[in-house]
Amino acid sequence: MKASHVLYKVSNLNEAVDSFKSQGFKVDYGSKTDPHNALIYFSEGPYIELLNEAPLSGFSTLALRFLG
């Protein structure tokens, strides 16, 4: 089995991007306007996707807990 990418959930996307960039990684935002993710590609193998925590309403949180 091979993985296409690894999800890395972050609470603040901009801070996470800055942190990875300061460590020498090339990081690209998923979109130019209001990005919710950023991508770190490598020459081989899976890439890392930094994923901003999506704000959920109280109802959505309750529904997700109910569904497991």
Buried (B, 14 or more C-beta within 10 A) or exposed (E): EEEEEEEBEBEEBEEBBEBBEEEEBEBEBBEEEEBEBBBBBEEEEEEBBBBBEEEEEEEEEEEEEEEE
